[in-house]
Amino acid sequence: MQTSLLTYNEVLETIKEQRKYLLLGNGFSMAYNPKRFSFTSLLENAVERGLINKTSPIYNVFTQFDTKDFEEVVKLLETSTKVLKTYGILSKEDEKKILDDSKSLKQYLVDVITNNHPDKITEISDYELLNSANFIKNFEKVYTLNYDLLLYWSCIKLQSLIEEKQIKDSVLDISDGFYDPHEKTTDYVVFGNDNASQNIYFLHGGLHIFDKKSEIIKNTFSRTDKSLKEQTLENLDKDIYPIFVSEGTSEQKKAKIIHNAYLNHCYKSLSNIGGTKKNQSCLIIFGTLLKRNDIHIRQAILKSKVENIYIGISKESDIKEFTNFIEKASRLKKAKKIFFYDYKTVKVWR
């Protein structure tokens, strides 16, 4: 087993001739600003900030139904009022109380997901965006577990640098799978479910991706010039929810993934990455230890065809977090090699 950590430059030198894929975790966002992006759960964050009280009926609904999914609880509250009214066992006072809680929960959701998030791309300096663009440009496909907009904005910056010919060696040819079927008559674009061109994947959804029931849409900020908070609140008022996985356990996360066309498409893509007979392939993991609540991501990686996996950690002792993963990778019909590098040697934002 590896005892000393590689530097990121050593990794880049080693994988020069390989097909390269990138998986980002919350460490990518924390590298930008640890104070803004350090929370682990939307529900926990809402409780910590005093938006939801642990003695409140709302919190008890989360507990009783064993979920951390805000959308699920909102729907439970709204559906229950309709059912109880049909049976004639709901007073107007109780109906108002439940629907007020439902409305409050939508507002909490907006507050929690937008409170610490930069409102617009212009809040991030050109220098920071240039560095993040240079970081992601080396990969054929980029996957992220984060639902914030930092990767999305980094892609916008990289695209502009490519068009301005300031970056001429980008391997990443940016496409997130969304297209415009409405000829710019709407504020959004639509997910095409076409793997042929997509190479940016939000495995756990994103704040800019919404489920419109008949289609999955992405808000385009350039068309509205509205802040993240404004757009999210407007969509929630129309019962259009952002697609993101906020459940706590790996089983709950995977259940939500396989029941959503966009998330399932992204998950399957990760399971199918790999090289060719001529070229080996590698997956670089940055910003996540893929702990127990992300076992489904480990499973997808093991199912993939990548031969080499490079995992960013802070110290040698973190290697033990991957003992089981290493054993499983070595027992595969075609064993995968796993290496570790010092994530602090990566220049992500500054």
Secondary structure in CASP SS format (residue, H / E / C, confidence):
PFRMAT SS
TARGET T0000
AUTHOR 0000-0000-0000
METHOD secondary structure of the structure
MODEL  1
M C 1.00
Q C 1.00
T C 1.00
S C 1.00
L C 1.00
L E 1.00
T C 1.00
Y H 1.00
N H 1.00
E H 1.00
V H 1.00
L H 1.00
E H 1.00
T H 1.00
I C 1.00
K C 1.00
E C 1.00
Q C 1.00
R E 1.00
K E 1.00
Y E 1.00
L E 1.00
L E 1.00
L E 1.00
G C 1.00
N H 1.00
G H 1.00
F H 1.00
S H 1.00
M H 1.00
A H 1.00
Y H 1.00
N C 1.00
P C 1.00
K C 1.00
R C 1.00
F C 1.00
S C 1.00
F C 1.00
T C 1.00
S C 1.00
L H 1.00
L H 1.00
E H 1.00
N H 1.00
A H 1.00
V H 1.00
E H 1.00
R C 1.00
G C 1.00
L C 1.00
I C 1.00
N C 1.00
K C 1.00
T C 1.00
S C 1.00
P H 1.00
I H 1.00
Y H 1.00
N H 1.00
V H 1.00
F H 1.00
T H 1.00
Q H 1.00
F C 1.00
D C 1.00
T C 1.00
K C 1.00
D C 1.00
F H 1.00
E H 1.00
E H 1.00
V H 1.00
V H 1.00
K H 1.00
L H 1.00
L H 1.00
E H 1.00
T H 1.00
S H 1.00
T H 1.00
K H 1.00
V H 1.00
L H 1.00
K H 1.00
T H 1.00
Y C 1.00
G C 1.00
I C 1.00
L C 1.00
S C 1.00
K H 1.00
E H 1.00
D H 1.00
E H 1.00
K H 1.00
K H 1.00
I H 1.00
L H 1.00
D H 1.00
D H 1.00
S H 1.00
K H 1.00
S H 1.00
L H 1.00
K H 1.00
Q H 1.00
Y H 1.00
L H 1.00
V H 1.00
D H 1.00
V H 1.00
I H 1.00
T H 1.00
N H 1.00
N C 1.00
H C 1.00
P C 1.00
D C 1.00
K C 1.00
I H 1.00
T H 1.00
E H 1.00
I C 1.00
S C 1.00
D H 1.00
Y H 1.00
E H 1.00
L H 1.00
L H 1.00
N H 1.00
S H 1.00
A H 1.00
N H 1.00
F H 1.00
I H 1.00
K C 1.00
N C 1.00
F C 1.00
E C 1.00
K E 1.00
V E 1.00
Y E 1.00
T E 1.00
L C 1.00
N C 1.00
Y C 1.00
D C 1.00
L C 1.00
L H 1.00
L H 1.00
Y H 1.00
W H 1.00
S H 1.00
C H 1.00
I H 1.00
K H 1.00
L H 1.00
Q H 1.00
S H 1.00
L H 1.00
I H 1.00
E H 1.00
E C 1.00
K C 1.00
Q C 1.00
I C 1.00
K C 1.00
D C 1.00
S C 1.00
V C 1.00
L C 1.00
D C 1.00
I C 1.00
S C 1.00
D C 1.00
G C 1.00
F E 1.00
Y E 1.00
D C 1.00
P C 1.00
H C 1.00
E C 1.00
K C 1.00
T C 1.00
T C 1.00
D C 1.00
Y E 1.00
V E 1.00
V E 1.00
F E 1.00
G C 1.00
N C 1.00
D C 1.00
N C 1.00
A C 1.00
S C 1.00
Q C 1.00
N C 1.00
I E 1.00
Y E 1.00
F E 1.00
L C 1.00
H C 1.00
G E 1.00
G E 1.00
L E 1.00
H E 1.00
I E 1.00
F E 1.00
D E 1.00
K C 1.00
K C 1.00
S C 1.00
E C 1.00
I E 1.00
I E 1.00
K E 1.00
N E 1.00
T C 1.00
F H 1.00
S H 1.00
R H 1.00
T H 1.00
D C 1.00
K C 1.00
S C 1.00
L H 1.00
K H 1.00
E H 1.00
Q H 1.00
T H 1.00
L H 1.00
E H 1.00
N H 1.00
L H 1.00
D H 1.00
K C 1.00
D C 1.00
I C 1.00
Y E 1.00
P E 1.00
I E 1.00
F E 1.00
V C 1.00
S C 1.00
E C 1.00
G C 1.00
T C 1.00
S H 1.00
E H 1.00
Q H 1.00
K H 1.00
K H 1.00
A H 1.00
K H 1.00
I H 1.00
I H 1.00
H C 1.00
N C 1.00
A H 1.00
Y H 1.00
L H 1.00
N H 1.00
H H 1.00
C H 1.00
Y H 1.00
K H 1.00
S H 1.00
L H 1.00
S H 1.00
N C 1.00
I C 1.00
G E 1.00
G C 1.00
T C 1.00
K C 1.00
K C 1.00
N C 1.00
Q C 1.00
S E 1.00
C E 1.00
L E 1.00
I E 1.00
I E 1.00
F E 1.00
G C 1.00
T C 1.00
L C 1.00
L C 1.00
K C 1.00
R H 1.00
N H 1.00
D H 1.00
I H 1.00
H H 1.00
I H 1.00
R H 1.00
Q H 1.00
A H 1.00
I H 1.00
L H 1.00
K H 1.00
S C 1.00
K E 1.00
V C 1.00
E C 1.00
N E 1.00
I E 1.00
Y E 1.00
I E 1.00
G E 1.00
I E 1.00
S C 1.00
K C 1.00
E H 1.00
S H 1.00
D H 1.00
I H 1.00
K H 1.00
E H 1.00
F H 1.00
T H 1.00
N H 1.00
F H 1.00
I H 1.00
E H 1.00
K H 1.00
A H 1.00
S H 1.00
R C 1.00
L C 1.00
K C 1.00
K C 1.00
A C 1.00
K C 1.00
K E 1.00
I E 1.00
F E 1.00
F E 1.00
Y E 1.00
D E 1.00
Y H 1.00
K H 1.00
T H 1.00
V C 1.00
K C 1.00
V C 1.00
W C 1.00
R C 1.00
END
